[in-house]
Structure formats: structure tokens, C-alpha cells
Amino acid sequence: GRSPDGRTWWRYEERHPIPTYTMVIGAGPLTMSRHRPVVSGGDTIPIEVWAEPEDSAFADSVPFRRATEIVETLQRLVGPFPYEKLAHVESSTRYGGMENSSAIFYAERGYVARRMGEGVVRHETAHQWFGDAVTERDFHHLWLSEGFATYFDLVVGAALDGDSVLARGMPRLARSYEQSGVVDRPVLDTTVTRLTDLLDANSYQKGAWVLHMLRGVVGDSAFFTGIRDYYRTYRDSSVLSADFERVMERASEQRLGWFFDEWLRQPGYPQLDVAWHAARGGRVVTLDVRQAQPEAWGRYAMPVVPVAFLRGGAVVARRAFALLPRAAPQRVTFTLKAAPDSVAVDPGGTLLLTARVTP
Ligand SMILES: [Zn+2]
């Protein structure tokens, strides 16, 4: 409207509850382009890209080229987009992106340098569901926001461009977590008092791995059923890790306390020392597996640890064993059809672990 002294005023109304840390108002001489809207049930969700005029063509054609498809993919995997519209806004933020509800802000430096990619868009868009619509009630449970956004960046990338996005992305997350300074602390670390310290490799990279390994334990079908139930149940409200755990137990019809305890409450990850030897013409292979990680990290259970047996670099057999949560070495024996000359533990990189294999 207009006031008598010639000022213009706007009144904003938000129908959904949103967390205070994702409330934002932006004003600036920006260009807006409308991308193809998303249909959600009976609603049409406008998808807008706001950028400095000189950055607008770049924004539309590079990082936000598939802004609509990203939302459509998340709707298919998780549930309806939570808000009335989605605006992607060139801005200044101390982070690469800030997942404000329905108006995501991105740091302008990526636009200016023309080096902004789609990954940050997938990450921040996933936050609209995880972090914004379903919010961690206590910041110590930040992995429910950042771990989910980090993982769904890759899951959406894989849905759009193929499995290799996930297959290449997860090991990258593992290496950066393993090299971080927080491996001696658990994901749920209530001793942290400076809350911005929680924006670390435990919340992001390890959080993503918690989801990836959970998916491995319960299977794709139960995992995505659980993810959809979790979103439907807690949309527009706040949660703790136990709420997610309960939903996943129901979806998978199995107890998962052991899984969440070791991956959220224990620090670190398994560092396996595997000594192998062969008998009877090399076809009976024994692995002596020891969990060699620091005592303070505790021991881990893993129901399925894949093993590949190779000869001359070619796989002659694939097997798996269940890792038992104990300090004493564990012996597993396999009878193969051909004698291997080397052994690879988790060759596909499906688990957050390291393995040193010696004959
Ligand atoms: Zn994030």
C-alpha cells in the first residue's frame, strides 16, 4: 500500500511456521526470472531466481538450470514442497548458502567468479524439507538438518545424473570427515556450548554417512518409506534424533538402537586391521579382523561388510561378513572356487570405515 507521506509499504504473510534462524527479508536492485513452476497436488509453486542483472544469465543457465527438477525430485523422494514459493536469491552470506525458508540466499562470490555449481543448490533446496520444515529442536541435533542436506544433495544428483554421483560423492565425504579435527567427538556432542562449532564434519559429512549406512542396513524401500513418514509426521514442527530413530524402526520393522548409538553417540569409525591367509591350495581363506581404532571410540557392529577376493586384479569371488562389536580379533573363513592373491574389504566404499589388509 501507500502511506500519505508517499512511502510504499509491504505486508508479508507466511502461512507455515518457520524457524527463527531461517527468517529473512532481502531488498536490492535484482533481476527476477521465473523458472517453470512446480505442481504440488492442487498448488502451483513458483520457482524464481533473483540475481544482480549482470549475473542473471549465468545464474539461470548454470547453477539454477534445473532448479525446478531439483524440487520435483525431492517431492518424489520425500514429500510435497513445504512452502508457497521458492526463491533463489543472490546475496551476501558468510556461508556458501543459507537455507532461509522459501527464500534461499547464496553468497555472491560464486556468481561473480562464475564458479557456482549445482551442488549448493541441491543442498540448500533439500534444507527446505530438512532443517526448515522439519527442524532440529536442539542445535546439538544439527545433523538432522546438515547431514540430511548433505546426503540429499547427492541423492538428488544421483536421481538426475546417475548413481555415480553418489558413488563418487560418498568417499569424498568420508575422506574429509576422516581428515577433520572432530573424529574424537560424537555426532551428538552435548558438551559443545558454542553452537556454531557444531557446523562441522560430524554434522555434515558423518551425518550424511549415517543416512547412507542406515539405508544400507534397512534397504532402499524401508529407508525411503521412513524418510517420507518422518517428513509427513514432523513437517512444520521440530524433532530430536530419537524421533527419526522411532520412525525408521517402524518403517523397517527392526530395532535400530544399536545403529544410532554407535553412529551418533560413539565418536570415530571402525579402523580394521585385516590379516588374511589361505589354506588347501589357496581356496580356503581366513580373515583375522581386529578393530584397531582408538579405545575411546568404542567398537562397532556392522551387519554386512562386503569382501572381494581378487586374482591378478580381477574379482574371483565376493562375500560378506558381520562385524562384531568387540575388541578381540574376529576370525571369518570363506571357501572359494579359486585361490585369490589379494583381498579387498568394502571395495565399493559402501561403509564408513578404513581397512588395512595384510597377507
Ligand atoms: Zn546446509
Residues whose N, C-alpha, C, O or C-beta is under 5 A from the ligand:
A	BS01	ZN	E146 A149
